[in-house]
Amino acid sequence: MNWTDHDAVLLDLDGVITPTAEVHMRAWADMFNAFLGSYDGAATDRSPYTEADYFAHVDGKPRYDGVRDFLTSRGIELSEERVRELGDRKNEAFNAVLARDGVEAYPGSVALLDHLRELGMPLGVVSSSANAPAVLEAAGLADRFGTVVSGAVATELGLPGKPEPDTFVHAARELGADVARSVVFEDAVSGVRAGAAGGFALVVGVDRGAGVETLTGAGADLVVADLAELLPGPVA
Ligand SMILES: O=P(O)(O)OC[C@H]1O[C@@H](O)[C@H](O)[C@@H](O)[C@@H]1O
């Protein structure tokens, strides 16, 4: 990997820097299964919510888009108020786990962040999560990034979320970088699609469960299992 060819590195947070995608996944599963268990309105499919539903409909998207897209996949239509209620219920569960367990970043990701810092590479976080600043703080990484484009920032600026490329493009601009010379790291299909649509130099897929073929199919130029694979020298 020749980092001198690049102006900036933009990383998704949950599942790329911190293992919090798993916390999101559990919180979503608890909330959706409780909902499906008591819902008696119109639906085309009432089977329990699974991991496959997460990867296909929820992963990487802004909170209420995830709720809406999953419900649509089951032929369920709810008012915007109900959609928000469900999303907020999941958010309470996520924050309870965050407060109870804290967060430890993936060691391989911290190693690559250390290396990029030594190179003086401008770094940004682009996360659909409104909780991104709290997660970075809990992981002790809040001071590492020139910009953090969270779900809350996107809402405030009216930027469409992933799979649209706008949040990544905004982060590149914030760092004064050219998108065509910037690298994107993503573990979610929606995020890889966003990177591919934005015309970035390189989209690195991080396989934490979505699958190499799925990430490549969504537009990843290469896929790694751990960010340490991109460190110079032999992988430990
Ligand atoms: O509900 P939040 O914390 O704003 O997060 C929205 C989404 O943020 C993404 O980073 C996660 O991959 C998703 O699982 C999550 O649903």
The ligand as an SDF file (V2000), in Angstrom:
LIG
                    3D

 16 16  0  0  0  0  0  0  0  0999 V2000
  -28.7030    4.6760   15.7240 O   0  0  0  0  0  0  0  0  0  0  0  0
  -27.3700    5.2830   15.5200 P   0  0  0  0  0  0  0  0  0  0  0  0
  -26.4190    5.0720   16.6710 O   0  0  0  0  0  0  0  0  0  0  0  0
  -27.4390    6.6990   15.0830 O   0  0  0  0  0  0  0  0  0  0  0  0
  -26.6690    4.4410   14.3500 O   0  0  0  0  0  0  0  0  0  0  0  0
  -27.1620    4.2420   13.0470 C   0  0  0  0  0  0  0  0  0  0  0  0
  -26.3650    3.1420   12.3530 C   0  0  0  0  0  0  0  0  0  0  0  0
  -24.9840    3.4630   12.4080 O   0  0  0  0  0  0  0  0  0  0  0  0
  -24.1130    2.5650   11.7380 C   0  0  0  0  0  0  0  0  0  0  0  0
  -22.8030    2.9670   11.9200 O   0  0  0  0  0  0  0  0  0  0  0  0
  -24.2880    1.1350   12.2400 C   0  0  0  0  0  0  0  0  0  0  0  0
  -23.5930    0.2810   11.3530 O   0  0  0  0  0  0  0  0  0  0  0  0
  -25.7600    0.7360   12.2590 C   0  0  0  0  0  0  0  0  0  0  0  0
  -25.9220   -0.5060   12.8830 O   0  0  0  0  0  0  0  0  0  0  0  0
  -26.5790    1.7690   12.9900 C   0  0  0  0  0  0  0  0  0  0  0  0
  -27.9170    1.3820   12.9320 O   0  0  0  0  0  0  0  0  0  0  0  0
  1  2  2  0
  2  3  1  0
  2  4  1  0
  2  5  1  0
  5  6  1  0
  6  7  1  0
  7  8  1  0
  7 15  1  0
  8  9  1  0
  9 10  1  0
  9 11  1  0
 11 12  1  0
 11 13  1  0
 13 14  1  0
 13 15  1  0
 15 16  1  0
M  END
$$$$
